[in-house]
Amino acid sequence: MLGVFCLIFFMYKGLFMQNNQHLRLSLPSKGRLQESALHFLNSAGLSVFKPNPRQYEAQIPALPELGILFQRLGDIVVSVRQGSVDFGITGIDVIEEKRGDNGDVIILHDSLGFGYCSLMLAIPESWEQVNDVKSLKEYATSLNRPLRVATKFPNLTAKFLNQRNIPHSLIAAEGTLETAPTIGYADIISDLVSSGQTLKDNRLKTITNGIIQTSQAALIANRYTLQKNPEALEMARRLLEYIEAHLRAKENLLVIANMRGVSPEAVGEKIFTQTNIGGLQGPTISPIITRESNQSWYSVTIVVRRDVLPKAISELRNIGGSGIIVSPVNYIFEEEPPRYTKMLNELRG
């Protein structure tokens, strides 16, 4: 009897959660980008709960109104463009290839900090006389036919080659592209490159000025949905709030130090003589209760950029700081996420 009750309870709970998920966010369904996206959301306090690894749906407990779908990278952009999905995380390369010209896809955040790669032209290493776009154009012009280019990104590749007046014909390809020149069904390829090792293994090389599109993961949304649905607009704000606070925090550290001084103002004046320890708006200075009644000690708390930490520590020591503690920062929330303000301006325009 208890088992039947539990089954009914969880079925009802699942139905209730699905009915309350009015909005949907699509994530990559497989590969390194999926792993990186899940790790990123988890680090930002938006852990994805997927009870069944075979399912293509999930939830974010922190955002119960938002359902999660897992899709192929290109399908994410198409779904957002068509409005069947409200938000998506995928690569800039795929976004620019699939978004279309009608403006239905709006980029909310273009630098999530993972999924780095570049869409580049790659040519056979044996083409010793070709090392940049100019010499590639000269070589292509000397042929009695268009340059055959194998790619999974026909729109971006065609735009790049047309802007440089390189005669070409595109060859649609699936699967591995690196073997296309060796097999002979293409002269060169236009493909995503991370480290470049796969190109070297297949005797291909990149060329100077041959980058078509630099890419990393980005957050996108459907413009019409944001304009017409207040719940979607609020969800966009909450997503950007978490994401920007997390990304800002990654760049900073929390530093606490003890300092002698006659007053908080006097300690603050010492701090402001330095370059790297001014904090966000300024230091937080509070008195320390010590056994030494003739000494005035203060605890100084500041946020310091991670890349200047050694300089900050040195500056604190120079003005009498001691007992310095450094801790990671999880979030730094501003009054309003800058990209949310930018989004509102773009929607109004």
C-alpha positions in Angstrom: 0.0 0.0 0.0 2.8 2.4 0.9 4.5 1.6 -2.4 1.4 2.5 -4.4 1.1 5.7 -2.4 4.7 6.7 -3.2 4.3 5.9 -6.9 1.2 8.1 -7.1 3.0 10.9 -5.1 6.0 11.0 -7.4 3.8 10.8 -10.6 1.7 13.7 -9.3 4.9 15.6 -8.3 6.4 15.1 -11.7 3.2 16.2 -13.5 3.0 19.3 -11.2 6.6 20.3 -12.0 6.1 19.9 -15.7 2.9 21.9 -15.6 4.7 24.7 -13.8 7.6 24.8 -16.3 6.2 27.4 -18.7 9.6 28.3 -20.1 12.3 26.1 -21.6 16.1 26.2 -21.9 17.9 24.0 -24.4 21.3 22.6 -23.7 23.7 20.5 -25.8 22.7 16.8 -25.8 26.2 15.3 -25.8 29.9 15.9 -26.0 32.3 18.2 -24.2 30.0 21.2 -24.7 27.3 19.5 -22.7 29.7 18.6 -19.9 31.0 22.1 -19.8 27.5 23.6 -19.9 26.3 21.5 -17.0 29.5 22.3 -15.0 29.1 26.0 -15.7 25.5 26.0 -14.6 26.3 24.1 -11.5 29.1 26.5 -10.6 26.7 29.4 -11.1 24.2 27.9 -8.6 21.9 26.5 -11.3 22.5 22.8 -11.0 20.6 20.6 -13.5 18.7 17.7 -12.1 18.4 14.8 -14.6 17.2 11.7 -12.8 17.3 9.5 -16.0 20.4 9.9 -18.1 18.4 8.6 -21.1 15.8 11.3 -21.0 16.1 14.5 -22.9 14.4 16.6 -20.3 15.6 17.9 -16.9 15.0 20.5 -14.3 16.8 23.3 -12.5 15.6 23.2 -8.9 16.6 26.8 -8.3 14.4 27.8 -11.2 11.4 25.5 -11.0 9.5 27.5 -13.8 12.3 26.6 -16.3 12.3 23.2 -18.0 15.5 21.8 -19.6 15.7 20.2 -23.0 18.7 18.5 -24.5 19.2 19.0 -28.2 21.8 18.9 -30.9 23.8 22.2 -31.2 22.2 23.3 -34.5 18.7 22.3 -33.4 19.1 24.6 -30.3 19.4 27.7 -32.5 16.5 26.6 -34.8 14.2 25.9 -31.9 14.9 29.3 -30.3 14.5 31.0 -33.6 11.1 29.3 -34.2 10.0 30.0 -30.6 9.4 26.3 -29.6 12.2 26.9 -27.0 12.7 30.2 -25.1 16.4 30.1 -24.2 19.4 28.1 -25.4 23.1 27.6 -24.7 25.3 26.7 -27.7 28.3 28.0 -29.6 28.6 31.3 -31.3 29.7 29.5 -34.4 26.4 27.6 -34.6 24.4 30.7 -33.6 25.8 32.8 -36.5 25.4 29.9 -38.9 21.7 29.2 -38.0 20.2 32.3 -36.6 18.9 33.8 -39.9 18.4 37.4 -40.8 15.0 38.1 -39.2 16.4 39.0 -35.8 14.3 36.4 -33.9 17.4 35.2 -32.1 18.9 37.6 -29.6 22.2 36.9 -27.9 21.9 37.6 -24.1 25.4 36.7 -23.2 28.2 36.1 -25.8 31.1 35.0 -23.5 30.2 32.3 -21.0 33.8 31.3 -20.8 33.8 27.7 -22.2 33.6 25.9 -25.5 36.4 27.9 -27.1 37.2 27.1 -30.8 37.5 28.8 -34.2 36.0 28.1 -37.5 39.0 28.2 -39.9 40.1 27.4 -43.4 42.6 24.5 -43.5 44.6 23.5 -46.6 47.0 20.6 -47.5 50.5 21.0 -46.0 51.8 20.2 -49.5 50.5 23.6 -50.7 53.8 25.3 -49.8 53.1 28.4 -51.8 49.8 29.1 -50.0 50.2 30.6 -46.5 47.5 33.3 -46.3 44.2 34.3 -47.7 45.8 36.4 -50.5 47.9 33.5 -51.8 44.9 31.2 -51.5 42.9 33.6 -53.7 45.7 33.6 -56.2 45.9 29.8 -56.2 42.1 29.5 -56.5 42.0 32.0 -59.4 44.7 29.9 -61.3 42.5 26.8 -61.3 40.2 26.1 -64.2 37.4 25.4 -61.7 36.1 26.8 -58.4 37.9 25.9 -55.3 36.1 22.9 -53.6 35.5 23.6 -49.9 34.1 20.9 -47.6 32.2 22.3 -44.6 29.4 22.0 -42.1 29.1 25.8 -42.0 28.0 26.8 -45.5 26.6 30.2 -44.6 29.6 31.5 -42.7 32.1 30.0 -45.1 30.4 31.3 -48.2 30.1 34.8 -46.7 33.8 34.7 -45.8 34.9 33.6 -49.3 32.6 35.9 -51.2 33.8 38.9 -49.2 37.3 38.1 -50.4 36.3 37.3 -54.0 37.7 33.7 -53.8 36.0 31.5 -56.5 34.6 28.4 -54.8 32.0 25.7 -54.6 30.8 24.4 -51.3 30.6 20.7 -50.6 28.2 19.7 -47.8 29.8 17.1 -45.5 28.9 15.1 -42.5 31.3 13.4 -40.1 35.0 13.9 -40.2 36.1 16.6 -42.7 39.9 16.3 -42.3 40.1 13.4 -44.7 38.3 15.3 -47.5 41.4 16.7 -49.3 43.2 13.3 -49.0 40.3 11.4 -50.4 39.9 14.0 -53.2 36.3 15.2 -52.9 37.4 18.6 -51.7 40.5 20.8 -52.1 40.3 22.5 -48.6 38.0 22.4 -45.6 36.3 24.9 -43.4 36.1 23.4 -39.9 36.2 24.0 -36.2 39.6 24.0 -34.7 40.6 23.9 -31.0 44.2 22.8 -30.6 44.9 22.1 -34.3 46.4 18.7 -33.6 43.8 16.8 -35.7 44.7 19.0 -38.7 48.4 18.2 -38.2 47.6 14.5 -37.9 45.9 14.7 -41.3 48.6 16.8 -43.0 46.6 20.0 -43.0 47.5 23.5 -42.0 45.8 26.8 -41.2 46.6 30.0 -43.0 47.1 33.6 -41.9 43.8 35.5 -41.7 41.9 32.3 -42.3 39.8 32.5 -39.2 36.1 32.7 -40.3 34.5 32.9 -36.8 35.9 32.7 -33.3 33.5 31.0 -30.9 32.7 30.1 -27.3 29.4 29.2 -25.6 26.7 31.8 -25.5 23.2 32.3 -24.1 20.4 33.1 -26.6 16.7 33.8 -26.4 13.7 34.3 -28.7 13.2 38.0 -29.2 9.4 37.8 -29.6 9.0 35.8 -26.4 10.9 38.3 -24.4 8.9 41.2 -25.9 5.5 39.6 -25.3 6.0 37.4 -22.2 6.8 39.1 -18.9 7.6 35.7 -17.3 10.3 35.1 -20.0 11.7 38.6 -19.5 12.0 38.0 -15.7 13.6 34.6 -16.4 16.1 36.3 -18.7 16.9 38.7 -15.8 17.4 35.8 -13.3 19.6 33.8 -15.7 21.8 36.8 -16.4 21.9 37.7 -12.7 23.3 34.3 -11.8 25.6 34.0 -14.8 27.1 37.5 -14.5 27.5 37.3 -10.8 29.3 34.0 -11.2 31.6 35.1 -14.0 32.5 38.3 -12.2 33.3 36.4 -9.0 35.7 34.0 -10.9 37.9 37.0 -11.7 38.1 38.1 -8.1 39.2 37.0 -4.6 38.1 38.1 -1.1 41.0 39.3 1.0 40.9 39.9 4.7 43.8 41.5 6.6 44.4 42.9 10.1 45.8 46.4 10.4 46.7 48.8 13.2 45.3 52.3 13.1 43.9 55.1 15.2 40.5 55.0 13.4 38.7 53.3 10.5 39.2 56.5 8.5 42.9 56.5 9.1 43.2 52.9 7.9 41.1 53.7 4.9 43.4 56.6 3.9 46.3 54.2 4.0 44.5 51.7 1.7 43.6 54.4 -0.8 47.3 55.3 -1.3 47.7 51.9 -2.9 46.7 50.8 -6.5 45.3 47.3 -6.2 43.5 47.2 -2.9 40.7 49.7 -3.3 37.9 47.0 -3.4 34.7 47.3 -5.4 33.5 50.6 -3.9 36.0 50.7 -1.1 37.2 48.5 1.8 35.0 47.3 4.7 36.8 48.2 7.9 35.6 47.0 11.3 37.2 47.1 14.8 38.9 44.0 16.3 38.5 43.3 20.0 41.9 42.4 21.3 43.5 41.8 24.7 45.9 44.7 24.1 43.9 47.7 25.3 46.6 50.1 24.2 46.4 49.0 20.6 43.7 49.7 18.0 43.3 46.9 15.4 41.0 46.8 12.5 39.9 44.0 10.1 40.0 45.1 6.5 37.9 43.2 3.9 38.4 43.9 0.2 37.7 42.3 -3.1 40.8 42.0 -5.3 41.2 41.0 -8.9 42.7 37.5 -9.1 45.4 38.6 -11.6 46.8 41.2 -9.3 46.8 39.2 -6.0 50.6 39.2 -5.5 50.7 43.0 -5.9 47.7 43.4 -3.6 49.4 41.3 -0.9 52.6 43.3 -1.2 50.7 46.6 -0.9 48.8 45.4 2.2 52.1 44.4 3.9 53.6 47.8 2.9 51.0 49.6 4.9 51.1 47.3 7.9 48.7 44.5 6.9 49.1 41.1 8.6 47.2 37.9 9.1 46.1 38.0 5.5 43.4 35.5 4.5 42.5 34.9 0.8 39.2 33.2 -0.1 37.4 32.5 -3.4 34.2 34.4 -4.2 31.1 32.6 -5.4 29.0 35.6 -6.6 29.3 39.3 -7.0 25.9 40.8 -7.7 25.6 44.3 -9.1 22.5 46.5 -8.8 21.4 45.2 -12.2 23.2 42.9 -14.6 24.8 45.1 -17.3 23.8 42.6 -20.0 20.2 42.7 -18.8 20.2 46.5 -19.4 21.7 46.0 -22.8 19.0 43.4 -23.6 16.2 45.8 -22.7 17.7 48.5 -24.9 18.0 46.1 -27.8 14.4 44.9 -27.3 13.1 48.5 -27.3 15.1 49.3 -30.4 
